[in-house]
Amino acid sequence: MSFSTDLREELLELKMWDGSSNLPQDEQIARLCIREAFIKSGFFNDPNKEYHLEIMFKSKKKAEEMINLLESFNIHPKLANKNSGVIVYIKEGEEISSFLALIGASKTVIKFEEIRVEKEMRNNINRIVNCETANLNKTISAAVKQIEDIRFLKSKNKFKDLPDNLKEIAKIRLENPDISYEELGQMLSKPIGKSGVSHRLRKISEIAEELRK
């Protein structure tokens, strides 16, 4: 089965809005509209090959309305003519992840993020090939786990609840998956040493593990 089919099936299994969520009613309705639009005419490409998610519309007006709606959630898609309609599409990995989380596709978010981590690490591996093999493997494994934990928290909408110092280091780690603890610590607004970096990343992982239980 394709990623697009799997995602559509996951969305179809979700309950319709019943008013029990803590989200404002307008936001719940907006999320539901986006979800229904994707179920009706959306496509999600296999992320192992290319990052691409789109929704097809018959009119440009409807497509522009969807763009405005997504931008209200800080997601910035693009518009293009395709065949007999107009598509609203996203190609940036972080924004695709945000879109999937927005429509409640938590299983697909996790699967997508696992693929993203693997691809990013493969793309960056050449920058650290001169390290000792043992240290290299340890660094990669730790970074992959840290990024998975951070993105897991985002997929569960818990990232915003982290203390500011953990948010800052998490954002830097996401943007720089292959840098050392020393380099990471120096990129903070208030630089810290390797032990401080290790402590903060370990705290993030502990929060993620607790949430997985």
KOLMIMI-639694 format. One record per residue: residue number from 1; residue in three letters; x, y, z of N, C-alpha, C in turn. Coordinates in steps of 0.02 Angstrom, whole numbers, plus 50000, padded with zeros to 5 digits. Each point is the difference from the previous one (the first is absolute). Last residue first. Layout:
# KOLMIMI-639694
+-----+-----+-------+-------+-------+-------+-------+-------+-------+-------+-------+
:   i :  aa :  n_px :  n_py :  n_pz : ca_px : ca_py : ca_pz :  c_px :  c_py :  c_pz :
+-----+-----+-------+-------+-------+-------+-------+-------+-------+-------+-------+
: NUM : ALA :     X :     Y :     Z :     X :     Y :     Z :     X :     Y :     Z :
...
+-----+-----+-------+-------+-------+-------+-------+-------+-------+-------+-------+
***
This chain:
# KOLMIMI-639694
+-----+-----+-------+-------+-------+-------+-------+-------+-------+-------+-------+
:   i :  aa :  n_px :  n_py :  n_pz : ca_px : ca_py : ca_pz :  c_px :  c_py :  c_pz :
+-----+-----+-------+-------+-------+-------+-------+-------+-------+-------+-------+
: 213 : LYS : 50241 : 50307 : 51370 : 49975 : 49946 : 50043 : 49924 : 49996 : 49996 :
: 212 : ARG : 50140 : 50170 : 49893 : 49988 : 49939 : 49961 : 49968 : 49945 : 50041 :
: 211 : LEU : 50071 : 50209 : 50095 : 49939 : 50010 : 49960 : 49983 : 49937 : 49960 :
: 210 : GLU : 50200 : 50009 : 50125 : 49944 : 49999 : 50047 : 49934 : 50005 : 49961 :
: 209 : GLU : 50199 : 50022 : 49880 : 49990 : 49930 : 50021 : 49940 : 49995 : 50048 :
: 208 : ALA : 50068 : 50215 : 49930 : 49971 : 49962 : 49944 : 49985 : 49929 : 50020 :
: 207 : ILE : 50112 : 50136 : 50155 : 49930 : 50024 : 49991 : 49966 : 49961 : 49945 :
: 206 : GLU : 50227 : 49959 : 50034 : 49962 : 49974 : 50056 : 49926 : 50020 : 49995 :
: 205 : SER : 50154 : 50088 : 49844 : 49987 : 49929 : 49988 : 49959 : 49969 : 50055 :
: 204 : ILE : 50071 : 50222 : 50028 : 49951 : 49997 : 49946 : 49982 : 49927 : 49985 :
: 203 : LYS : 50173 : 50037 : 50153 : 49935 : 50020 : 50029 : 49945 : 49996 : 49948 :
: 202 : ARG : 50221 : 49967 : 49931 : 49976 : 49941 : 50038 : 49932 : 50015 : 50030 :
: 201 : LEU : 50111 : 50174 : 49893 : 49974 : 49952 : 49951 : 49974 : 49938 : 50034 :
: 200 : ARG : 50101 : 50162 : 50136 : 49938 : 50027 : 49971 : 49970 : 49951 : 49949 :
: 199 : HIS : 50210 : 49947 : 50102 : 49946 : 50001 : 50050 : 49934 : 50022 : 49969 :
: 198 : SER : 50197 : 50009 : 49868 : 49979 : 49931 : 50012 : 49941 : 49997 : 50048 :
: 197 : VAL : 50103 : 50208 : 49966 : 49963 : 49979 : 49940 : 49972 : 49930 : 50010 :
: 196 : GLY : 50141 : 50080 : 50166 : 49936 : 50035 : 50002 : 49956 : 49982 : 49941 :
: 195 : SER : 50220 : 49917 : 50008 : 49959 : 49967 : 50051 : 49931 : 50033 : 50006 :
: 194 : LYS : 50163 : 50094 : 49853 : 49973 : 49937 : 49975 : 49955 : 49965 : 50051 :
: 193 : GLY : 50018 : 50266 : 50028 : 50047 : 49947 : 49983 : 49965 : 49936 : 49979 :
: 192 : ILE : 49900 : 50256 : 49960 : 50013 : 49954 : 50055 : 50048 : 49946 : 49976 :
: 191 : PRO : 49890 : 50268 : 49924 : 50039 : 49939 : 49989 : 50012 : 49959 : 50064 :
: 190 : LYS : 49803 : 50163 : 49924 : 50047 : 50002 : 50056 : 50040 : 49935 : 49998 :
: 189 : SER : 49866 : 50027 : 49823 : 50002 : 50071 : 50016 : 50045 : 50013 : 50060 :
: 188 : LEU : 50056 : 49786 : 49850 : 49946 : 50023 : 50043 : 50007 : 50074 : 50015 :
: 187 : MET : 50159 : 49860 : 49880 : 49950 : 50033 : 49958 : 49940 : 50026 : 50040 :
: 186 : GLN : 50186 : 49871 : 50090 : 50024 : 50067 : 49982 : 49949 : 50038 : 49958 :
: 185 : GLY : 49962 : 49772 : 50064 : 49999 : 50043 : 50060 : 50020 : 50071 : 49984 :
: 184 : LEU : 50013 : 49836 : 49831 : 49931 : 50014 : 50016 : 49995 : 50049 : 50059 :
: 183 : GLU : 50211 : 49914 : 49939 : 49976 : 50049 : 49951 : 49929 : 50022 : 50016 :
: 182 : GLU : 50089 : 49829 : 50133 : 50038 : 50062 : 50011 : 49976 : 50055 : 49953 :
: 181 : TYR : 49914 : 49782 : 49976 : 49972 : 50033 : 50059 : 50035 : 50067 : 50012 :
: 180 : SER : 50006 : 49919 : 49748 : 50019 : 49972 : 50065 : 49966 : 50038 : 50056 :
: 179 : ILE : 49892 : 49973 : 49747 : 50052 : 50036 : 50036 : 50012 : 49969 : 50068 :
: 178 : ASP : 49835 : 49937 : 49821 : 50064 : 49965 : 50003 : 50054 : 50038 : 50038 :
: 177 : PRO : 49762 : 50071 : 49954 : 49999 : 49932 : 50027 : 50068 : 49967 : 50010 :
: 176 : ASN : 49882 : 50243 : 49977 : 50070 : 49979 : 49994 : 50007 : 49929 : 50027 :
: 175 : GLU : 49789 : 50111 : 49999 : 50030 : 50035 : 49943 : 50072 : 49977 : 49987 :
: 174 : LEU : 49877 : 49913 : 50185 : 49963 : 49984 : 49939 : 50033 : 50030 : 49938 :
: 173 : ARG : 50088 : 50056 : 50212 : 50016 : 49930 : 49983 : 49963 : 49980 : 49936 :
: 172 : ILE : 49953 : 50210 : 50090 : 50068 : 50000 : 49972 : 50019 : 49929 : 49979 :
: 171 : LYS : 49795 : 50029 : 50111 : 49997 : 50031 : 49933 : 50069 : 49998 : 49967 :
: 170 : ALA : 49985 : 49925 : 50223 : 49966 : 49954 : 49955 : 49998 : 50027 : 49928 :
: 169 : ILE : 50083 : 50134 : 50176 : 50049 : 49949 : 49981 : 49970 : 49950 : 49952 :
: 168 : GLU : 49857 : 50168 : 50084 : 50055 : 50030 : 49962 : 50049 : 49947 : 49976 :
: 167 : LYS : 49820 : 49938 : 50143 : 49977 : 50016 : 49933 : 50058 : 50026 : 49957 :
: 166 : LEU : 50040 : 49963 : 50227 : 49996 : 49937 : 49964 : 49975 : 50011 : 49928 :
: 165 : ASN : 50011 : 50184 : 50147 : 50068 : 49977 : 49989 : 50001 : 49933 : 49962 :
: 164 : ASP : 49790 : 50100 : 50065 : 50033 : 50036 : 49945 : 50070 : 49973 : 49986 :
: 163 : PRO : 49817 : 49831 : 50100 : 50031 : 50063 : 50023 : 50040 : 50031 : 49943 :
: 162 : LEU : 49793 : 49846 : 49929 : 50068 : 49994 : 50027 : 50024 : 50068 : 50027 :
: 161 : ASP : 49789 : 49955 : 49882 : 49998 : 50000 : 50073 : 50069 : 49994 : 50032 :
: 160 : LYS : 49953 : 49992 : 49761 : 49988 : 50068 : 50025 : 50001 : 50003 : 50075 :
: 159 : PHE : 50015 : 49791 : 49886 : 50063 : 50038 : 49995 : 49992 : 50070 : 50030 :
: 158 : LYS : 49828 : 49826 : 49968 : 50027 : 50011 : 50067 : 50064 : 50042 : 50000 :
: 157 : ASN : 49846 : 49893 : 49822 : 49984 : 50069 : 50019 : 50023 : 50016 : 50071 :
: 156 : LYS : 50039 : 49799 : 49863 : 49950 : 49995 : 50053 : 49979 : 50068 : 50027 :
: 155 : SER : 50167 : 49978 : 49833 : 49943 : 49965 : 49972 : 49943 : 49994 : 50051 :
: 154 : LYS : 50208 : 50094 : 50067 : 49964 : 50045 : 49955 : 49937 : 49966 : 49973 :
: 153 : LEU : 50145 : 49871 : 50131 : 49966 : 50050 : 50042 : 49960 : 50049 : 49957 :
: 152 : PHE : 50133 : 49846 : 49887 : 49943 : 49965 : 50032 : 49961 : 50049 : 50044 :
: 151 : ARG : 50198 : 50074 : 49903 : 49946 : 49999 : 49952 : 49939 : 49962 : 50026 :
: 150 : ILE : 50195 : 50004 : 50133 : 49975 : 50069 : 49991 : 49940 : 50001 : 49953 :
: 149 : ASP : 50111 : 49794 : 50032 : 49965 : 50021 : 50061 : 49970 : 50070 : 49992 :
: 148 : GLU : 50136 : 49917 : 49826 : 49937 : 49962 : 50003 : 49959 : 50022 : 50060 :
: 147 : ILE : 50215 : 50087 : 49982 : 49955 : 50030 : 49951 : 49933 : 49965 : 49999 :
: 146 : GLN : 50168 : 49910 : 50137 : 49981 : 50066 : 50025 : 49949 : 50033 : 49952 :
: 145 : LYS : 50098 : 49794 : 49936 : 49953 : 49991 : 50056 : 49974 : 50067 : 50025 :
: 144 : VAL : 50167 : 50003 : 49835 : 49938 : 49973 : 49972 : 49947 : 49994 : 50055 :
: 143 : ALA : 50216 : 50061 : 50067 : 49966 : 50054 : 49965 : 49933 : 49978 : 49971 :
: 142 : ALA : 50140 : 49838 : 50102 : 49974 : 50047 : 50050 : 49960 : 50056 : 49966 :
: 141 : SER : 50111 : 49845 : 49862 : 49945 : 49967 : 50036 : 49967 : 50048 : 50050 :
: 140 : ILE : 50193 : 50074 : 49886 : 49942 : 49995 : 49955 : 49940 : 49970 : 50036 :
: 139 : THR : 50206 : 50011 : 50117 : 49973 : 50067 : 49987 : 49937 : 49998 : 49958 :
: 138 : LYS : 50119 : 49800 : 50039 : 49969 : 50023 : 50062 : 49966 : 50068 : 49989 :
: 137 : ASN : 50128 : 49909 : 49825 : 49938 : 49962 : 50009 : 49962 : 50024 : 50062 :
: 136 : LEU : 50211 : 50095 : 49962 : 49953 : 50019 : 49947 : 49933 : 49966 : 50010 :
: 135 : ASN : 50182 : 49941 : 50137 : 49971 : 50064 : 50019 : 49948 : 50024 : 49950 :
: 134 : ALA : 50117 : 49803 : 49948 : 49960 : 49990 : 50060 : 49966 : 50064 : 50022 :
: 133 : THR : 50151 : 50009 : 49816 : 49939 : 49963 : 49985 : 49955 : 49992 : 50061 :
: 132 : GLU : 50160 : 50212 : 49971 : 50010 : 49930 : 50015 : 49934 : 49963 : 49993 :
: 131 : CYS : 50021 : 50218 : 49854 : 49999 : 49982 : 50071 : 50015 : 49926 : 50009 :
: 130 : ASN : 49972 : 50115 : 49788 : 50068 : 49995 : 50025 : 50003 : 49984 : 50075 :
: 129 : VAL : 49796 : 50040 : 49868 : 50030 : 49935 : 49984 : 50070 : 49992 : 50028 :
: 128 : ILE : 49816 : 50181 : 50003 : 50034 : 49974 : 50060 : 50034 : 49933 : 49988 :
: 127 : ARG : 49877 : 50129 : 49835 : 50032 : 50054 : 50038 : 50039 : 49972 : 50060 :
: 126 : ASN : 49862 : 49865 : 49852 : 50065 : 50016 : 49972 : 50037 : 50054 : 50039 :
: 125 : ILE : 49773 : 49931 : 50051 : 50051 : 49955 : 50025 : 50070 : 50017 : 49974 :
: 124 : ASN : 49771 : 50098 : 49958 : 50051 : 50037 : 50037 : 50060 : 49957 : 50020 :
: 123 : ASN : 49805 : 49915 : 49882 : 50022 : 50059 : 49962 : 50058 : 50037 : 50033 :
: 122 : ARG : 49894 : 49817 : 50110 : 50038 : 49976 : 49942 : 50029 : 50059 : 49960 :
: 121 : MET : 49859 : 50049 : 50179 : 50064 : 49975 : 50025 : 50043 : 49974 : 49942 :
: 120 : GLU : 49782 : 50073 : 49953 : 50042 : 50056 : 50019 : 50069 : 49977 : 50024 :
: 119 : LYS : 49835 : 49837 : 49948 : 50023 : 50035 : 49940 : 50048 : 50057 : 50017 :
: 118 : GLU : 49897 : 49881 : 50177 : 50047 : 49957 : 49964 : 50028 : 50035 : 49939 :
: 117 : VAL : 49832 : 50111 : 50122 : 50062 : 49995 : 50039 : 50052 : 49959 : 49963 :
: 116 : ARG : 49784 : 50014 : 49906 : 50037 : 50064 : 49995 : 50066 : 49996 : 50037 :
: 115 : ILE : 49851 : 49818 : 50019 : 50031 : 50002 : 49933 : 50041 : 50064 : 49992 :
: 114 : GLU : 49876 : 49979 : 50195 : 50052 : 49949 : 50000 : 50038 : 50000 : 49933 :
: 113 : GLU : 49811 : 50137 : 50021 : 50058 : 50028 : 50035 : 50057 : 49950 : 50004 :
: 112 : PHE : 49792 : 49931 : 49906 : 50032 : 50050 : 49958 : 50063 : 50027 : 50032 :
: 111 : LYS : 49864 : 49855 : 50126 : 50031 : 49963 : 49945 : 50040 : 50048 : 49954 :
: 110 : ILE : 49872 : 50096 : 50172 : 50056 : 49963 : 50028 : 50038 : 49962 : 49946 :
: 109 : VAL : 49803 : 50114 : 49937 : 50052 : 50048 : 50021 : 50061 : 49962 : 50024 :
: 108 : THR : 49807 : 49877 : 49951 : 50037 : 50019 : 49940 : 50055 : 50050 : 50016 :
: 107 : LYS : 49855 : 49937 : 50173 : 50038 : 49941 : 49978 : 50043 : 50017 : 49940 :
: 106 : SER : 49850 : 50166 : 50083 : 50059 : 49990 : 50043 : 50042 : 49940 : 49979 :
: 105 : ALA : 49813 : 50166 : 49901 : 50029 : 49937 : 49975 : 50064 : 49983 : 50038 :
: 104 : GLY : 49843 : 50201 : 50012 : 49992 : 49945 : 50047 : 50030 : 49933 : 49979 :
: 103 : ILE : 50001 : 50231 : 49900 : 49940 : 49963 : 49983 : 49992 : 49936 : 50042 :
: 102 : LEU : 50189 : 50145 : 50032 : 49940 : 50043 : 50002 : 49936 : 49961 : 49987 :
: 101 : ALA : 50215 : 49899 : 49977 : 49981 : 50007 : 50070 : 49935 : 50040 : 50006 :
: 100 : LEU : 50092 : 49980 : 49787 : 49976 : 49935 : 50023 : 49977 : 50002 : 50073 :
:  99 : PHE : 50101 : 50193 : 49909 : 49935 : 49988 : 49969 : 49971 : 49934 : 50025 :
:  98 : SER : 50219 : 50055 : 50064 : 49952 : 50043 : 50034 : 49929 : 49989 : 49973 :
:  97 : SER : 50177 : 49890 : 49891 : 49991 : 49972 : 50067 : 49948 : 50040 : 50040 :
:  96 : ILE : 50065 : 50084 : 49793 : 49959 : 49939 : 49991 : 49986 : 49968 : 50067 :
:  95 : GLU : 50146 : 50180 : 50001 : 49931 : 50022 : 49990 : 49953 : 49941 : 49986 :
:  94 : GLU : 50233 : 49962 : 50022 : 49974 : 50023 : 50064 : 49927 : 50021 : 49994 :
:  93 : GLY : 50118 : 49933 : 49800 : 49988 : 49946 : 50048 : 49968 : 50022 : 50065 :
:  92 : GLU : 49964 : 50114 : 49757 : 50048 : 50007 : 50054 : 49982 : 49951 : 50056 :
:  91 : LYS : 49867 : 50035 : 49801 : 50059 : 49958 : 49986 : 50052 : 50003 : 50056 :
:  90 : ILE : 49717 : 50047 : 49928 : 50054 : 50013 : 50049 : 50057 : 49952 : 49983 :
:  89 : TYR : 49756 : 50112 : 49871 : 50050 : 49948 : 50015 : 50053 : 50024 : 50049 :
:  88 : VAL : 49748 : 50031 : 49857 : 50035 : 50032 : 50056 : 50049 : 49948 : 50024 :
:  87 : ILE : 49875 : 50023 : 49747 : 50022 : 49964 : 50060 : 50031 : 50049 : 50050 :
:  86 : VAL : 49809 : 49992 : 49781 : 50053 : 50038 : 50033 : 50020 : 49962 : 50063 :
:  85 : GLY : 49885 : 49910 : 49752 : 49986 : 50034 : 50062 : 50059 : 50040 : 50026 :
:  84 : SER : 49985 : 49842 : 49809 : 49939 : 50040 : 49994 : 49983 : 50038 : 50063 :
:  83 : ASN : 50249 : 49930 : 49962 : 49946 : 49967 : 49962 : 49940 : 50047 : 49995 :
:  82 : LYS : 50146 : 50115 : 50150 : 50017 : 49931 : 49986 : 49940 : 49966 : 49967 :
:  81 : ASN : 50118 : 50251 : 50109 : 49951 : 49969 : 49955 : 50022 : 49929 : 49984 :
:  80 : ALA : 50066 : 50130 : 50234 : 50021 : 49987 : 49931 : 49942 : 49970 : 49961 :
:  79 : LEU : 50097 : 50115 : 50260 : 49944 : 49987 : 49954 : 50026 : 49989 : 49930 :
:  78 : LYS : 50096 : 49976 : 50277 : 50002 : 50036 : 49936 : 49943 : 49976 : 49956 :
:  77 : PRO : 50040 : 50014 : 50289 : 50001 : 49961 : 49938 : 50006 : 50044 : 49938 :
:  76 : HIS : 50040 : 50017 : 50273 : 50002 : 50044 : 49941 : 50007 : 49959 : 49935 :
:  75 : ILE : 49922 : 50006 : 50283 : 50022 : 49955 : 49948 : 49994 : 50038 : 49934 :
:  74 : ASN : 49924 : 50076 : 50223 : 50072 : 50009 : 49987 : 50029 : 49946 : 49954 :
:  73 : PHE : 49766 : 50040 : 50057 : 50033 : 49952 : 50044 : 50075 : 50000 : 49989 :
:  72 : SER : 49862 : 50135 : 49869 : 49978 : 50019 : 50068 : 50029 : 49953 : 50052 :
:  71 : GLU : 50032 : 49958 : 49770 : 50045 : 50052 : 50024 : 49980 : 50025 : 50069 :
:  70 : LEU : 49861 : 49844 : 49887 : 50062 : 49969 : 50024 : 50049 : 50052 : 50027 :
:  69 : LEU : 49801 : 50079 : 49903 : 49984 : 49962 : 50060 : 50063 : 49968 : 50029 :
:  68 : ASN : 50016 : 50113 : 49794 : 49989 : 50048 : 50055 : 49986 : 49963 : 50065 :
:  67 : ILE : 50017 : 49869 : 49807 : 50065 : 50030 : 50016 : 49993 : 50048 : 50059 :
:  66 : MET : 49804 : 49910 : 49911 : 50037 : 49950 : 50039 : 50068 : 50027 : 50020 :
:  65 : GLU : 49870 : 50132 : 49860 : 49968 : 49998 : 50066 : 50037 : 49950 : 50045 :
:  64 : GLU : 50062 : 50013 : 49775 : 50025 : 50058 : 50037 : 49970 : 50002 : 50070 :
:  63 : ALA : 49921 : 49836 : 49852 : 50070 : 49986 : 50017 : 50029 : 50057 : 50042 :
:  62 : LYS : 49785 : 50025 : 49912 : 49999 : 49951 : 50055 : 50072 : 49984 : 50023 :
:  61 : LYS : 49977 : 50141 : 49813 : 49973 : 50033 : 50059 : 50001 : 49953 : 50060 :
:  60 : LYS : 50058 : 49923 : 49784 : 50055 : 50036 : 50032 : 49976 : 50033 : 50064 :
:  59 : SER : 49879 : 49775 : 49908 : 50005 : 50072 : 49986 : 50058 : 50031 : 50038 :
:  58 : LYS : 49956 : 49765 : 50010 : 49975 : 50015 : 49933 : 50007 : 50074 : 49982 :
:  57 : PHE : 50167 : 49853 : 50167 : 49937 : 50038 : 50000 : 49979 : 50015 : 49928 :
:  56 : MET : 50182 : 49830 : 50163 : 49976 : 50025 : 49936 : 49933 : 50036 : 50008 :
:  55 : ILE : 50229 : 49948 : 50160 : 49927 : 49994 : 49998 : 49977 : 50033 : 49935 :
:  54 : GLU : 50252 : 49888 : 50106 : 49958 : 50047 : 49963 : 49926 : 49986 : 50011 :
:  53 : LEU : 50285 : 49946 : 50066 : 49931 : 49989 : 50022 : 49957 : 50052 : 49964 :
:  52 : HIS : 50272 : 49895 : 50009 : 49948 : 50034 : 49961 : 49931 : 49980 : 50025 :
:  51 : TYR : 50281 : 49939 : 50010 : 49952 : 50031 : 50045 : 49949 : 50039 : 49958 :
:  50 : GLU : 50141 : 49773 : 49921 : 49995 : 50073 : 49995 : 49949 : 50026 : 50051 :
:  49 : LYS : 50090 : 49771 : 50003 : 50018 : 50022 : 49933 : 50002 : 50077 : 49995 :
:  48 : ASN : 49935 : 49886 : 50197 : 50065 : 49970 : 49985 : 50026 : 50025 : 49933 :
:  47 : PRO : 49781 : 50056 : 50081 : 50054 : 50045 : 50020 : 50069 : 49970 : 49992 :
:  46 : ASP : 49763 : 49964 : 49862 : 50045 : 49960 : 50042 : 50060 : 50044 : 50019 :
:  45 : ASN : 49774 : 50132 : 49946 : 50051 : 49959 : 49966 : 50042 : 49960 : 50050 :
:  44 : PHE : 49743 : 50097 : 50003 : 50061 : 50003 : 50040 : 50051 : 49953 : 49969 :
:  43 : PHE : 49745 : 50136 : 49943 : 50051 : 49950 : 49981 : 50063 : 50012 : 50041 :
:  42 : GLY : 49706 : 50069 : 49985 : 50070 : 50010 : 50018 : 50046 : 49944 : 49976 :
:  41 : SER : 49745 : 50055 : 49998 : 50040 : 50009 : 49939 : 50074 : 50012 : 50015 :
:  40 : LYS : 49823 : 49934 : 50166 : 49963 : 50004 : 49937 : 50046 : 50002 : 49940 :
:  39 : ILE : 50086 : 50005 : 50224 : 49968 : 49935 : 49987 : 49967 : 49999 : 49931 :
:  38 : PHE : 50089 : 50204 : 50074 : 50053 : 49953 : 49981 : 49969 : 49931 : 49985 :
:  37 : ALA : 49857 : 50167 : 50077 : 50024 : 50018 : 49934 : 50054 : 49951 : 49977 :
:  36 : GLU : 49916 : 49981 : 50219 : 49951 : 49977 : 49951 : 50023 : 50016 : 49929 :
:  35 : ARG : 50131 : 50082 : 50179 : 50003 : 49926 : 49998 : 49953 : 49973 : 49945 :
:  34 : ILE : 49993 : 50230 : 50045 : 50063 : 49982 : 49966 : 50005 : 49925 : 49992 :
:  33 : CYS : 49818 : 50081 : 50123 : 49993 : 50019 : 49929 : 50063 : 49981 : 49961 :
:  32 : LEU : 50004 : 49972 : 50234 : 49956 : 49951 : 49969 : 49992 : 50014 : 49925 :
:  31 : ARG : 50117 : 50155 : 50132 : 50039 : 49938 : 49992 : 49959 : 49947 : 49964 :
:  30 : ALA : 49888 : 50198 : 50055 : 50050 : 50012 : 49948 : 50042 : 49938 : 49987 :
:  29 : ILE : 49847 : 49996 : 50178 : 49964 : 49998 : 49936 : 50049 : 50010 : 49942 :
:  28 : GLN : 50084 : 50022 : 50218 : 49982 : 49931 : 49986 : 49966 : 49993 : 49933 :
:  27 : GLU : 50049 : 50215 : 50077 : 50061 : 49965 : 49979 : 49985 : 49927 : 49985 :
:  26 : ASP : 49827 : 50136 : 50084 : 50018 : 50021 : 49932 : 50061 : 49962 : 49975 :
:  25 : GLN : 49930 : 49965 : 50225 : 49955 : 49969 : 49951 : 50019 : 50019 : 49929 :
:  24 : PRO : 50190 : 49988 : 50191 : 49942 : 50043 : 49984 : 49959 : 49969 : 49944 :
:  23 : LEU : 50139 : 49830 : 50151 : 50012 : 50051 : 49950 : 49938 : 50043 : 49989 :
:  22 : ASN : 50017 : 49802 : 50141 : 50013 : 50064 : 50033 : 50013 : 50056 : 49951 :
:  21 : SER : 49839 : 49777 : 49953 : 50068 : 50024 : 50000 : 50006 : 50066 : 50038 :
:  20 : SER : 49793 : 49878 : 49950 : 50033 : 49983 : 50063 : 50071 : 50026 : 50005 :
:  19 : GLY : 49830 : 50009 : 49813 : 49996 : 50054 : 50049 : 50037 : 49987 : 50064 :
:  18 : ASP : 49988 : 49864 : 49793 : 49941 : 49991 : 50043 : 49995 : 50053 : 50055 :
:  17 : TRP : 50117 : 49929 : 49737 : 50001 : 50046 : 50058 : 49937 : 49991 : 50041 :
:  16 : MET : 50077 : 49787 : 49866 : 49981 : 50068 : 49981 : 50000 : 50043 : 50063 :
:  15 : LYS : 50160 : 49784 : 49985 : 49932 : 50021 : 50017 : 49988 : 50071 : 49974 :
:  14 : LEU : 50174 : 49826 : 49882 : 49994 : 50049 : 50053 : 49927 : 50018 : 50012 :
:  13 : GLU : 50080 : 49855 : 49824 : 49989 : 49966 : 50063 : 49990 : 50049 : 50058 :
:  12 : LEU : 50056 : 50071 : 49779 : 49932 : 49975 : 49999 : 49982 : 49965 : 50066 :
:  11 : LEU : 50222 : 50075 : 49962 : 49954 : 50057 : 50010 : 49928 : 49977 : 50003 :
:  10 : GLU : 50167 : 49841 : 49949 : 50007 : 50022 : 50069 : 49950 : 50057 : 50015 :
:   9 : GLU : 50012 : 49923 : 49780 : 49967 : 49952 : 50043 : 50005 : 50020 : 50073 :
:   8 : ARG : 50116 : 50129 : 49841 : 49928 : 50009 : 49992 : 49961 : 49952 : 50046 :
:   7 : LEU : 50234 : 49977 : 49990 : 49980 : 50062 : 50035 : 49925 : 50010 : 49996 :
:   6 : ASP : 50091 : 49820 : 49880 : 50005 : 49988 : 50072 : 49977 : 50061 : 50040 :
:   5 : THR : 50016 : 50021 : 49766 : 49943 : 49957 : 50020 : 50000 : 49988 : 50074 :
:   4 : SER : 50182 : 50118 : 49911 : 49940 : 50040 : 49993 : 49938 : 49960 : 50022 :
:   3 : PHE : 50210 : 49893 : 49991 : 49997 : 50046 : 50057 : 49935 : 50040 : 49997 :
:   2 : SER : 49990 : 49765 : 49878 : 50038 : 50061 : 49996 : 49994 : 50041 : 50063 :
:   1 : MET : 49991 : 49721 : 49970 : 49958 : 50060 : 50000 : 50044 : 50063 : 50000 :
+-----+-----+-------+-------+-------+-------+-------+-------+-------+-------+-------+
***
